[in-house]
Structure formats: C-alpha cells, structure tokens
Amino acid sequence: MLQQLINHKTIRRYTDAPISEQTLNRILTAACRASNTGGMQTYSIVVTLDKEIKKQLAPAHFNQPMVTEAPAVITFCVDFNRFNHWCALRNAKPGYGNLLSLSSAIIDACLASQNLAVAAESEGLGICYLGTTTYNARSIIKTLKLPKYVVPITTITVGYPTAEEKEKQQEDRLPLDGICHHEIYEDYPDSEIERIYRYKENLPQNKQFVLENKKETLAQVFTDIRYTQQDAERISVELLDVFREQGFQI
Ligand SMILES: Cc1cc2nc3c(=O)[nH]c(=O)nc-3n(C[C@H](O)[C@H](O)[C@H](O)COP(=O)(O)O)c2cc1C
C-alpha cells in the first residue's frame, strides 16, 4: 500500500477495457469506509458509466478527453438532502445550511474520493481528478439532476491505463522538508523558498513553459496564465451563488 501511494501518477489515457461491477463495487465500498464527520456521511457519489451522460458532462469539464474516454466518471457531492430527509421523517430539526456543516461535508466528500482513488489504483486502475467540477458546478447539477442541498465537489475519472501512460514519469513534488514542520510552523526565509522551489524551476518542461509563455519566472506562469486572480474571483462568485441556489445560507 505504501509503495502504491508513493508510486501514484495521474492517469489521463485509458484502454477500452470496462471496469467490472465487482471491481467498481469494491472501490466504492472502500470510498464509503473513509472517516466521516460524526458518522453522518453527508456526501453522495454519482457513478456515470453511460456514454450519453458522459457526453453531457463533458462541456462542464471543458471537454477534457478523460470524461468521454474513461469507462467511469465518478462525481463526489456534498449531500444534506438525504440526511435532512431522514431528520424530517424522524421528527428531528436539521440546521445544516451553514458554512461549518458545508465545510465538514466537503472534507468528507474529499476523503471518500481519495479512498476511491487509492482503492482504484490498488486494483490496477488509473485515476484523474477533475477540478473543473467546482468551476462549472451549476451545469453538473443540471446534468446529474442534483436536488437542493447537493453540490458536486470533485470528480474522478477511472479506467485501465494505456501502456504509454503506465510508463510516463511521475510529476515532481516539493521536498518533504519544504512541506512538513516539526512541532510548530516555522516561516520560510527567502533562502528556503529559493531552495524548496529550485528543483521545480529547473525542470526542463517548466523552463520551456516560461519561455513559451514569454514570462520571467515559473511563478508568473501560475499567476498570470494557469490560475489567474481574475478567473479565481469570477469562479468564486459563481460557486458561492451555486451553494446558495442549492439551499446553503452562506
Ligand atoms: C482537486 C484536483 C483537481 C484536479 N483537476 C485536474 C483537471 O481538471 N485536469 C487534469 O488533467 N488533472 C487534474 N488534476 C490532477 C493534477 O494535475 C495532478 O494531480 C498533479 O499535476 C500532480 O500529478 P500526479 O497526480 O500525477 O502526481 C487535479 C488534481 C486535484 C487534486
């Protein structure tokens, strides 16, 4: 298990091999065994195998090819619809339209998704997370017919990796001592930031990104091109609206 975690690579190209029902059930069972706030399991998992529904989902994911090419597209949602309904049938008054409940449910949905990712890899499958889920949540809500108090949080595409994908190199990570603090947080002097990011900055593909985009630094590729303030603020406003439309008073 440890070696499998350390060997993780996102897989974006899949063979045509379908995922058997037993395998799918095993990885979904593992997903639902994740720790969850108060034992409430305030999330739902929507498994999309149908080609037509995948096609409908694709534009929300900016037509990333994995959505139509992967045998399974799995959407993890916060879900207070089910829990509230149970409360209503049991003379209990739920009060979960708030930020705290929402953030707990988001954590739970993400823990379930990562359990599924690890379980899938242990079955020889490959996975890719799709951050586009929160970019275009409204469209996903419509396609998957999500009721009030249900909001998609993340999506994982799952399938058997092509031979080429299996062979590709792992993505870089910052050095462990750049991420982990011992006992208390130790803020970074400039020299440490220089050291921690040096490897990433010197990777040939990253140097190429800087050149191609006519930027001075790799950091500028992130701030000016990949993850701009403008996009983040526009999408934040929309995401907040979506949570409100779905019943959350935040
Ligand atoms: C929340 C989240 C959203 C992501 N969204 C996308 C995405 O929309 N498209 C994609 O190709 N990869 C996506 N990824 C995969 C990352 O690009 C990938 O994990 C990262 O580059 C590190 O590579 P690795 O997973 O192979 O180590 C996402 C990952 C996470 C955790």
The ligand as an SDF file (V2000), in Angstrom:
LIG
                    3D

 31 33  0  0  0  0  0  0  0  0999 V2000
   -8.5500   18.8300   -6.8690 C   0  0  0  0  0  0  0  0  0  0  0  0
   -7.7810   18.4180   -8.0970 C   0  0  0  0  0  0  0  0  0  0  0  0
   -8.1960   18.8400   -9.3380 C   0  0  0  0  0  0  0  0  0  0  0  0
   -7.5440   18.4220  -10.4960 C   0  0  0  0  0  0  0  0  0  0  0  0
   -8.0290   18.7820  -11.7110 N   0  0  0  0  0  0  0  0  0  0  0  0
   -7.4780   18.2890  -12.8360 C   0  0  0  0  0  0  0  0  0  0  0  0
   -8.0580   18.5490  -14.0940 C   0  0  0  0  0  0  0  0  0  0  0  0
   -9.0980   19.2230  -14.1980 O   0  0  0  0  0  0  0  0  0  0  0  0
   -7.4700   18.0100  -15.1870 N   0  0  0  0  0  0  0  0  0  0  0  0
   -6.3480   17.2360  -15.1150 C   0  0  0  0  0  0  0  0  0  0  0  0
   -5.8630   16.7800  -16.1500 O   0  0  0  0  0  0  0  0  0  0  0  0
   -5.7720   16.9600  -13.9160 N   0  0  0  0  0  0  0  0  0  0  0  0
   -6.3080   17.4620  -12.7790 C   0  0  0  0  0  0  0  0  0  0  0  0
   -5.7670   17.1580  -11.5460 N   0  0  0  0  0  0  0  0  0  0  0  0
   -4.5710   16.3090  -11.4710 C   0  0  0  0  0  0  0  0  0  0  0  0
   -3.3390   17.1460  -11.1480 C   0  0  0  0  0  0  0  0  0  0  0  0
   -2.9920   17.8860  -12.2840 O   0  0  0  0  0  0  0  0  0  0  0  0
   -2.2120   16.2050  -10.7110 C   0  0  0  0  0  0  0  0  0  0  0  0
   -2.6060   15.5290   -9.5390 O   0  0  0  0  0  0  0  0  0  0  0  0
   -0.9280   16.9810  -10.4380 C   0  0  0  0  0  0  0  0  0  0  0  0
   -0.4410   17.5620  -11.6280 O   0  0  0  0  0  0  0  0  0  0  0  0
    0.1530   16.0650   -9.8720 C   0  0  0  0  0  0  0  0  0  0  0  0
    0.3540   14.9770  -10.7330 O   0  0  0  0  0  0  0  0  0  0  0  0
    0.2420   13.4710  -10.2120 P   0  0  0  0  0  0  0  0  0  0  0  0
   -1.1240   13.2650   -9.6760 O   0  0  0  0  0  0  0  0  0  0  0  0
    0.4840   12.6250  -11.4480 O   0  0  0  0  0  0  0  0  0  0  0  0
    1.3050   13.2770   -9.1910 O   0  0  0  0  0  0  0  0  0  0  0  0
   -6.3890   17.5960  -10.3940 C   0  0  0  0  0  0  0  0  0  0  0  0
   -5.9680   17.1850   -9.1300 C   0  0  0  0  0  0  0  0  0  0  0  0
   -6.6550   17.5760   -7.9960 C   0  0  0  0  0  0  0  0  0  0  0  0
   -6.2020   17.0830   -6.6460 C   0  0  0  0  0  0  0  0  0  0  0  0
  1  2  1  0
  2  3  1  0
  2 30  2  0
  3  4  2  0
  4  5  1  0
  4 28  1  0
  5  6  2  0
  6  7  1  0
  6 13  1  0
  7  8  2  0
  7  9  1  0
  9 10  1  0
 10 11  2  0
 10 12  1  0
 12 13  2  0
 13 14  1  0
 14 15  1  0
 14 28  1  0
 15 16  1  0
 16 17  1  0
 16 18  1  0
 18 19  1  0
 18 20  1  0
 20 21  1  0
 20 22  1  0
 22 23  1  0
 23 24  1  0
 24 25  2  0
 24 26  1  0
 24 27  1  0
 28 29  2  0
 29 30  1  0
 30 31  1  0
M  END
$$$$
